[in-house]
C-alpha cells in the first residue's frame, strides 16, 4: 500500500525556507507527501538533510513502504564485511528517514516505529559481530572455531538491554548491550586466548557501530550495564557473570534483566544464560522490598541529574524528570519484580504490555493502566520529536520560546496548547507513581498509642531481635511500629495481643522483606494481629514461614474455593515449569503451605465453617498427591523405567479417605499396584515388579515427608496397609483382593469403609473401588462385628485414656468413639462410610440404631469436630479455653455456634455424655478374655 494513502496527520511548517529546499529535492512528491516533507524539513534540519541525500530512494520507498524495510535488511545481510560499515550507515539514514516520516504522518503507530528501529539495531549488532568474530577466526585467534561458527559469533552473544531489549528503541537512542561468551565451548587451556579474542571483537564491533565517519554513525553503543564495568573486560564469560549476579547482583540489575533479550550472535546460548538468571531476577516470594530500592534509584537519578523540585517545562527532561518516561517504566518494572516470581505471566519485556498484564492480574487498576499507557505513548512521541530535530540523544524540552514553537509545529499544534498538555500529563504521571514509590522524605505515621503499650518492657526489647538488627529492617519497622501498636490497642485484650505479636516478631529471622510487605499492604497487619491474638502457635509458625503472606496479596485469596480438580491442575502447571526434581518438591511445599494458610485464615475469619474447612483440607491433600505422584513416577522412571503393568493408585484411608482433615492431620495411605503380565520394568536399571513398586512407594513417601528447604508437606502413616507394618509397603491388586476377602480382620474391614482412591490411573482406581464395594457388601455377622468393635474401643481407652474435658477426639462419646460406631454401621449395612452422619443413618436403616440415637450421635460428632478443627488450628496441644486468650475462646465459641465458653463446656459435656450412653447401650459389654 502506498505511503500517501495512509497519512493521517501532518506537521506544521516552522521554517518555510528549509521546507522549500527539501521540496526542490523531491519533485516526484504527491500533494500530501509534499506537505509532509515541507513540514518535516521545516521543523528538523536533520530530516531535511536526510531527504536531500536519499531523495531517489525515498521515492521508491514511499511507493510501497511495507516492503522498504525488508529490502534494506535483505541487502545488508548480503553485504561483504569490508563494505559493511558504509552499508550500515546508509541503512541507518534510510531507516531514520522512513520511520521519521511514518511517525510524523501517523502511518505507523508508536510501537511499529520503535520495533522497526529495534529490528534494525538487532541486525546491525549481529552483522557487526559476525564480521569482527569472522576476522578473528580467519586470523586463527579464536581457538577451535571455524568460519562456519562466525554466524553464531563463535559462542559469543550480545544481550540487548533497556529499550532495545523491549523493542522500544527511540529515534536517536543508543543501544545498551551486555556481551558474553560461552566458556564451555573452549578447553580450559584456551580460555584466556578465547576471552582476549572476544574482547577485541567486541571493541571492533562497537567501533563499527559508533564511530562517526563521513557517512555518519549507526548507533552509539553502551556496554556499561555489564557486571562491575569499571574492572571487567567488555566481554566476559557467562559463568563469571552468573557468579556475579548470584552473589553481588543488585535490585537495579534485576530490573534491567526484565527487558534483557539475546539479540545477536549465539542466540541459543544467550537464552540459556537468561534462563539461569531466572531465580535472580524473579524471586520466589513477593518482593515488596523492591519498592524502596526503586524509590532510592529514582531519587539518586534526580539528585545526580539535578532533576528534583517542581515541574517546569523549559529544559524538563522527558525521560528522567518528574512525571517522565522513567517513572512509568520503574512503576511497571517494580510491580513486575514484586510478583513476577510467583506469576510467570508478568514476565514481559515491554512497558505497555507490562502495564496491561499487571492490570489483567489485578496489580494495577485498569483506569491507572489506561492513563499511564496513554501518557507513556504521548511522552515517547514528544521524545521522538525532540530527537528528530537534530538527531541528538536528548530528552530535554526546549529552553527558548522559539524552539518550543518549533517543537509545537513538529507536533501539529501551537506552543500554548502543547505546554498545557505537557504540564497536565507530567503532573498526572507524577501523582500516580509518586504515591507508589513514596515521597522523598517518608513521614512518620501519626497513630495514637496508649502509654502502657508504648512503654511496655516487651516493646523495649524489640530492637534486640534478629529481624531488627539490620539498619534497613530497623528503619522500616520504625515507620511501622506506631501503626502496629495502634492496631494492637484496638483489640479486646491489648496486652495479650502484644505478647502474641512479640512471639511472632521474636521468631522472625529477618525483617526487610516482611516489613516491606506490611508497609506496602497495611491490611496484612490486621490479619496478623487477628491470627496471633487467637493462636500463639500460629504466630510462631508465621514467623518461620512469613512467605505465606504472599498468598494474601495474590488477588484471589478471599475468592470462592476452587475445588480439588482446579487445585491439582494449578499445582501440576507449577511443577511442569520446574526443570529440577528438587525444585519441584520445594515448589509443592511452598504452594501447599500457602493454601494450607488460606484455609486456616478463612476458618479463622468465619468465611467457612468447620465442615467446609475439613473438606478443603482434604481437597488440598488430594490435589497435592494427585499432582506430585506423576512427578515422582517420572523421576523414578528415569532410572528404572515406566511403571510395569497398569501402574499404581494411592488410596487415602482414615480421615483423608472420609474427606475430613484438620490443620495438623497426617495422611493415612496405602498403595495398590497391578503389574498385569509384567515381571520386570524396562529401564536402565530394571527391577522386578514387587521391588519396583515398593521402592516407588518409598520415593513417594520421601517426596512428601522429607524435610527440605521449604519444610515437609505432610507426615504419612502406612500402617493401615494389609498385614500392617509386617506387610509390604505396596500391595498388588490381586493380593489386596485376596487378603480383604479371605484374611482381613474385622478392624481392617472397618478401616476399609473409609478407603478412597486419591491418585493414580482411573481404571485401576475403579477396580480398587469395586473390590471395596464387594467386600463391604458381603454378609457380616453383626454380633462378631459389634464384639470386635467393643474390644477395640476398650483397647483404645486403655492405651490412650479417656481424654480431658476439652479433648474433642479421645473419650467416650467423642470423635474417635463415634467414628468407630459409624464404621461398624457401614460394615453392618454393607456400605462404604461416606460421611459419619450418612453411615450412622445406614445404621438406623438396617435396624441397629434408632433414628433418634443416630441423630444424637451425629449431633455430638458435629460439635466435637468443630471443636477439634478449631482447637488444632490454635494449638497442637489440648486446649484449656478458660485459661486461653479471650480471642481464642471467642473463636471456639463462634466455630461451635455457642454464645460463651461456659455454654460450650456445658453443651460439650451434655452431648458427649448422651453419645456415650447410646454407644454403651448398642455395643456388648465384653473383654478380650470373653
C-alpha angles and dihedrals in degrees: 000000000000120000096232093058091060100049111125102167140019132205121238120251112256100172111028092191093058090046094051092049090055092047089053089060092051108050089155094065119122119228097269093041090048091053090048092050092046092051095043095048092041091058102034126047087191095056089044090057092048092049091052094047097044102033096124094047092044092058091058094040094054091050088069111003093177092070098037095084097045089050091053091049093046092051092049093053089058095049118117116241094245093057096036098098093058093041092052091052092050090049090049091054092050096046091046089052096046096044091044093054093041090051095047093047095045090240090129125032119235094264092055091050094049092044092051090052090047094048090054091048090051091051094044093052092046095049093045090049092047090051097048095043089046089055091051090050092049090053090051092242098126107069118233096358126123132200089265088064093060092084089064092037092247092286097319122125134191114216114209110221134187118003093353091055091051095046090248105116113159126224099271099019127150116225121245112212137175112201119205137165132212103244091190090075091068136063112251090246090058096048099101094042090051092047092051090051092050091048091053092047091049093052091048091047090053091048092050089055102035108035114107110229135164087280093052125241135293106218135339102241125213120192097172097106091076119106112291095342095190092069107020127083119252091258121038137177118272091233090055091051092047092053090050095052093045093053108023108016115134133211094258089055090051089052091048091055092057086079098034116128134171102243108164142021120011098012096177091053090049092051091051091051092051089050091055088055093056094101090049096050099033112043117206092234131053106277109209091157085078089073093067091043090053091047090052091049092051091049094048090052091050093047094046094047095037091240100139126111132055122335112267117171105219106091093355112160107235091198107041104016126097113294090012138133096277093057091056090047093048091046090054098041094046092055089047090053091048096056107012093092090064098036118042090191087075092061098097125134106217124081096225094044088046092055090047095053092044088055092047089053095048098250096114125031112249094238090054091049092051093047095047092045091053092047093045092055091045092049091050092052091052089048090052093050092049090051095043093059095074105354089254125155092233135130097185123117115233119281097210132060090235093057090044087055088053092051091046091052089048088056094046095247141088128268097252094050092046094049093047092050093046093050092049093049095046093049093048092050090049093050093050097046103032093067091053095052095037129240123293091258112033111223122225116251113253103216121150110242122190114240094237089062099037092049096039119134087232092059092046092061096049093093090065094059120107093242091060100044096093117078091230095050091046092050094053092046091050088061091046100044099082090049092049094047091046091054092045088054090060094058121101092252109024097182093050090047090049090053091049092049089049088057089056095045096046092054095048107109095199133010115195098085096040095044090047088052091053093045092053094041110034091175087073089067090063091048092049092049090049090052100044091044091059100036127024086183090058090047090057090047091052092051088058094040105032090147089080087078085073089075091060091059094047094094102243100059092115096037125115117290107272097212134236098288094051090046093051092048092049092052092045089055091051093048092048090059092057115083098190121072094220090051089052091054093048091047090053089051094050092046093047094049092052094051091043088053091048093055090049093049092048090051092045092049093047094246090127134021132233095270093051092045092054091052092046093053088050092049088052092052091046092050093047094051092041093054098036099046094067090049091052090048092049092050091046091048092058088074105023103026132246122319110289114233120355098336130236138291128213111225120203115218134183116009093354091053091051091045095240113121132153130207096275100037121135120212124253107208142169126187122218122188136183115210092184109194093334120115099177139023120244113235145100089290106023121201134198111258097253097052089038093061093038091055092042089054091050089050090054092049090050092047090056103036106032113113105238136164088288094041124243129308103219141338111247128213117197098175095108092069118111110291090009118234090352092060128081116274089239123041127204117237092243093050091046092053094046093046096048094046099042114015111025120118121233091255089057091054088049089054090046090063088072097044117125130169109239104171139017140056114341095225093054091044089055090053092051090049090049091054091048090052093048093049094049093042091055114100115273124194103244094207092052092048094049093046091052091046091052091050091049090049091053092048092052092049091049093048101041105020128226098297126233128285091269097042105114095185109044126053139054115311092013135111103291092040093053093043089056090053091047091053090050089051090051092051094045093047093042097237132121109252102250101170125355094244090050092051091048089051089053087051088056094045092055091050100250096108129031115240089243092053092046090053093046090052091048091049092052090045093053092051093047091047092051090050092045097051091043096047093046089053088055101042143351089230128073108273130235098200095186087066098036127092117288089242091059092047092048090052093051091048092050095048092048093042095238125135099229143357095262092054090048091053093049094045092049092052093046097049097042092047089052090048092049091052091051093049093047088052098050098043123069119250099242142146128209089256092059 
